[in-house]
Amino acid sequence: RGRRRRRLSVFNRQEDDGFARGAKAVLAYPDIGGSNRNAEARLDEAAGLAEAIGIAVADRLAFRIRGARPATLFGSGQVDDLAARVAAIDAELVIIDGALTPVQQRNLERAIKAKVIDRTGLILEIFGERAATAEGRLQVELAHLDYQAGRLVRSWTHLERQRGGFGFLGGPGETQIEADRRLIRDRMAKLRRELEQVRRTRGLHRDRRKKAPWPVIALVGYTNAGKSTLFNRMTGATVMAEDLLFATLDPTMRQISLPGVDKAILSDTVGFVSDLPTQLVAAFRATLEEVNAADLVVHVRDISHPDTDAQCEDVEQVLTDIGARGIDSAPMIEVWNKIDRLTEEERAVLAQEAARKENVVLASAVTGEGIDALAEACSSRLTSAYRIRQISLDPGQGAAIAWVHANGRVIDQKSGAGKLILSVRLSDEDYGRFQSRFG
């Protein structure tokens, strides 16, 4: 197999059938109805996804569809229009901003005479290019294989041939497609085992962090909302932060200080997107569990985006799907980011709206405006369950004194009557741990 694995790509199913960066593409949006965005906004976002991996969108089309056709999704006249547009500009690729079945994908390729990829395939392609860590590559490969497993019928040209003879890789007469499916199933099973080990390792790390007195803050939000820029602003880190969709894929954690909280852990996570492929949600379960385990969730919104409300709904839906919203979930703060892109009148209206809410902070990660207010809000949420308690200890109780300093914030200490009296800020949970351990 070699040590250098070729980058996963839904384009490169055959060695001689790939697409280079800069490939010319036609973008088509099937407007079936029921979306909380208009067609132009969907086309803009899909074009941004394509540009994130260097695909040049030469033309954009939106087709109103009354009912999806099982064979081609689009009507016959719409397919003809799409084929004519592809031929007119000599496009190499057609991107459908929606989900295609394997049959629809195959039939469209035959009719249009160009490679066709749907929204799921496009997002998987971005993730395949951006995965930087071993864990990220495992997750992306599993998602790719899950996606391609149902598309074997159109992914290779040799599938109609049978492999006769003997051997260990299949019995006599086993078709190539059966062999390929078996190999994919075996590889997916191996990846799931490795990711399960990753999940257990992450769980151990989370348990270790829970034993330490450091709260975890998870940044979540729609892709390109400014999470990484905010992360860099608050931590002084240099995480990749570009005006690209899915600029961040692998989660990053850094230590920060907040008012009244000497140390906290800030986590930058992958951005969400509407119609996030189910393969990715399943494959990135280990990563998304970091959000569930956080003590505070900071939802970063691009408040300057025309579809900011729809993006917010999409993020809330993903958080609900992974179990991060509910009765026992962590508190959440909304950061209305990118206010530097707004006019004075728009900012005034937003300020009035934010003042009516308890969990909203206006900020600009680029200019630094509102960052201090965000730090205060995070500190307030994290310490809301903490109370100042008076603890009296003998000077010889070194282990208890050390535990209090390690797990709480000592505000004052004094000696009297042979006792050491500590005024310490502790949560109910930590105080219970102290009592059970030291009485």
N, C-alpha and C positions, 0 to 999 in steps of 0.2 A: 504493500500500500504506500510505502514511502513516508517520510517524516513530514513532508510539506503537503498538506491536504489542500486540494483546489477549493477555492472559495465557493460556498454553496450558492447556487443560483437556479431560479426557476426557469431562466432562459436557457442555461447550458445543459439541457438534457442530453444533447449529443455533442461530441467533442467539436464538431465542425459547425455547430448551430448556435453560436452565442451572439451577443450584442455588445458592441463596444460603447464606451461612454460617448455621448453625443449622438446616439442613434435618433433618427427622426421618427416621431410618433404622432398618431392621431388619437385624441382623447374623446371618448363618448360617454355620456351620462344617461342611463335609462331612467327617466323620471316616471316612476310607477305611482307616485303619490304617497302621502303619509309621512314624508320626511319633515323635520322641523327646520330645514334649511331650503332656500330656493336653489334653483338649478345653477345659477351663476356662482353662488357661494360654493357649491359642491365641486364645480369645475375648477374654481380657483384653488381649492384645497388639493384636489387630485393632481393638478398641475404642479403644485408645490411638492407633493410626494414624488412625482416623476423627476423634477429638477434636483431633488435630494440625492439621486443616484446618477445624475448627469444625462438624463434623457431629455432631448429637445422636443418639446410639444409644439408641433408646427400648426396644428389645427384643433379646434375644440367644437364639439357638437353636443346638443342636448335633444333627446328624443322623448316625446310624451308617449307613454305606453299605457293602454287601457288594461291589457292583461298580458302577462309574460308568456311567450311562446315556448313550449317545452323543448323545441328543436333548436331555436336560435335566439331566444329571449325577445329579439326585435321582430317587427313585422317584415314581410318580404320586401316591401318598398323601402323601408328604413335600412335594411341590409344592403340593398342596391345603392342607396345614397352613400352609405358608409364606404362601400367598395369603390365607388366612383371617386370619392374624396381621397381615399388612400392612393388610388392610381394616379390622380391628378398631381399630387405632390411627391409621389414616389416614396411613400412612407414605409419604413421597415417593420413597424410595430403599431398595434392598436391596443390601447388601454381602455378597458371597460370599467367605469367607476361603479361597480356593483359586483355581486356574486354570480359566477357562472358555474353551471354544472359541467362535468367533463364532456358530455355530449354537446352541449351548447358551444363550448370552447372549440371542439373539433369541427363542428359544422360551420361556425363563423370563420375559422381559418380557411376552410375549403372554399367558402363563398367569397371571402375578401382577398384571399391569396396573400396573406401576411400573417406574421406571428400575432397571436392574441393573448393578452394577459388580463386577469381581472383584478379587483382592488385587493383581495387577499394576497394574490401572488405578488403584487407590487409592494405591499407592506413587508411581506416576507423577504423580498429582494433587498429592501433597505436594511432590514435587520441582519440579513446575511452579510452585508457589506460592513455594517457598523460593529458587529460583535467583536470585542477586543479581549475579553477574558475567556478562560477555559470554560467557566460556567455559562457565559453568554453563548459561546459557540455550541455547547451541548444543547442548550435550550432552543437555539435557532435551528439546529440540524433536526431535532425532534419535530419541530413545527413544520419544517420543509418536507420531511418524509411523510408526516401525517397528511399534508396537503397533496403530495404527489401520489400517494398510494391509490387514490381513486382515479388518477389520471394516467395510469400505465397504458391504457388502451390507445393513448395518443402521444405518449411521450417518447417512444422509440419506434424505429421503422422495422425492426427485426422480430416483432412479437408474433407474427404469424408462423414463424418457423418452429418446428419441433426439434428438441434435442434428444435424439435417440441414443442408444448405447447404454453403457453401464457407468458406474462411478458412485462417488459418495455425495455428489451435489444434486441428486435427483434420479428418480427411477426412469426406466425406458419409456419414451413417449411423453415425458413431462414437457409441457410447452414452455417457451421462454418466459411468457408472462407469468406463469405459475412460479417459475424459479425466481423471477424478479420480485414477485410479491412475497415469497418466502424470505428472500434476503432482506427485504425492507422490514418485514415483521421481526426478523431476528435482530436487525440493527436497532429498531425502535425499542424492543424489549431491553436490549443492552443499555441504550440511552436512558430509559426510564429508571433502570437500576442505578445508574451513575447519578442521575438527578435526585433520586431518593436519598442517596448518600449525601449529596449536596444539601438537600433539605434538612437532613438530620444534623449535619455540621452547622448549618445556619441556626438550627434550633438550639444547639449547644451554645453557640455564641450569644444568642438572645438570652438564654438562661443565665449565662455569665454576666451579661450586662444588667439583667434584672437584680442580680445580687449586689452589683455596684450601685452607688447612689446617683448615677448619671442618667437623667431622662433622655429619651430619644425623640427627636422631632423629624417627621417625614414630610418632605416637599412632594406634593402631587399636583397634577394639573394636566391640561391639554397640551399636546405637543407644541412646541415653539411658544409657550406662554411666558417664558423667561425664567424658568426654574434654575437652570444652571448659572445664569447671570446673577440671580439672587443668591444662589449658593456661594458663588465666588465673592460676592460683595460682603456676605456675612462671615465667611471663613477666611478670606484672603487666599483661597486656593486658586488654581488655574485650570479648572475643569473646562473641557471643550464647551464653548458657548457661542454658537453661531446662529444666524437667522436662517435656520434650516429645520425642517420637520424631522423629528427623531435624531437630533444631534447627540442626545444622550441615550445610551442603551444600557450600559452596565452601571449598577448603583454604586454610589460613592459616599463615604462617610467621613466627616471631619469633626473635630472638637471645636466648640465655641463657648464663649462666656456670655451670660445674660445678667441683667440687673437682679441681684439676689440669688442667682444660680451660678456658682463658680464654674461649673462644667456641665455641658450638655453635648449630645451627639446629634449633628445635623446630617440627614440622609437625603441625597439627591436621587430620585428614581426616574424610571423610564416614563415618557409622556404617554398619555392616553389619546385615543382618536375615535371618532365615530365609526361604528361597524368594525370594531377591533376583532380580528379573526379569532375564532374560538380556539384554533390551534395554538395561537400565541398565549392566550389566557391560560390554557392548560399547561403549556411548556414553561411559562414563566411563573408558575405557582410558587416556587421557592423564593423568587425575588419579590413577588407581590405580598408574600407573607410578612415581609419587613414592615409594610404599611400597617398590617393588622396588629403587630406587636409594638407599634409606636405609642408613646405617651401623649403625643400631640401631633395632629395632622394639619399641615399648612397647605391650603388649596390655593395655588397661584393661578390667577386668571389674567388673560390679556384683555383688559377692560377696554382697550382701544379697538378691538376686533369687532366688526359688525355682527358677527354671530356669537358673541361672548356668552349670551344666555343659553343658546343651544349647546355650546361647548361645555358649559357648566353642567347641564343636564346629562351630557354624555359621561362626564367624569363621575358624577354622582351615581350613575347607573353602574359603571365599572366597580366603583367602591362598594356598592351594595352587592354586586355579584361575587366579590371576593370576601365578603363578610366584614368589611371595614366600617360599615355604617349600621347602627342598631342601638339597642338599649345600653349594652355594655361597651360600646365603642369609645375610642379616645375622643376628646374634644377637638373641635376644628376651628381654625381661623382662616378667613378668606383674605387673600392679598389681592387687591385690585391693582395689578401691575401695569406698567407702561403709561402712567398718567402724563409723562413728558410728551406723549404724542397727541394730547388733547388740547383743545382751545381753552381759554380762561372760562368761557361760559360753560363748556362741558364739564370742566373740573368743578365748578361751583355747584352744578346740579348733582354731580356724583358725591360731593362732600356732604350735601344735605341728605342724600339717600343713605350714605354710609353712617351718618350720625344717628339714624333711626335704628341701626342694627348694632348688636353687641359684639359681633365677631368679625368685623370688617376693618381693614387697614388700607388706606390709599398709599401707594408707593411707586417708586421708579427704581428698579434695580440698576439702571444705567447711570442715573445721576446721583443715586444715594438718598433721594428724598423719601422720607417716611420710614427709613430703615430703623431709626431709633425707636419710633413708635411701634414698629413691628416687634422689636426686641422686648419692649416693655409689655406688649400684649402677650407674647410667648411666656415671659416670666410670670405674668399674672395668672395665666391659665395653669402653668405647671405648679405654682405654689398655692393655688386656691384650696387644695386639700391639706395643706400643711398648717399646723398650729404651733404656737410657741408654748413649750412645756418646761416646767421646772423639775430638774432631775438632781437628786442629792445622792452623792456617792462617797465612799471612803477613799482617801487618797491612794490607798493600796490597791484599789480595783482598776488596775492598769488596762486590762482587757476591755472592761466596760467603758472606760474613758476613751480609749482608742476607737471603739465601735461607734460611740456617739459622734466623735469628730469625723469619722469616715462616712457615716450614713446620714448625718444631719448638718445643719448650718448653726454653729454655736455663735449666738449673738453676744452672750456675756457669761463670765464665770467669776466666782468669788469664793472665798474660804470663810468658814465660820463654824465654831463649836466642833472642830475636828472633822468637818465635812467639806467636800467640794461641791458647790451648788452651781449647776449649769443651766443657763437659759438657752434652749435649743429649739430650732424650727424642725419639726418632724411630721411626716404624714401619719395618718392613723395606722396604715399598714406597717410602717417602719417602727412606730411606737409599740405595736403589738409584738413585732419581732424582738424588740429590745426587752419587753417584759417577759416573754417566754424564755429568753436566753439568760437574762440576768436578774429577773425578779423585780 
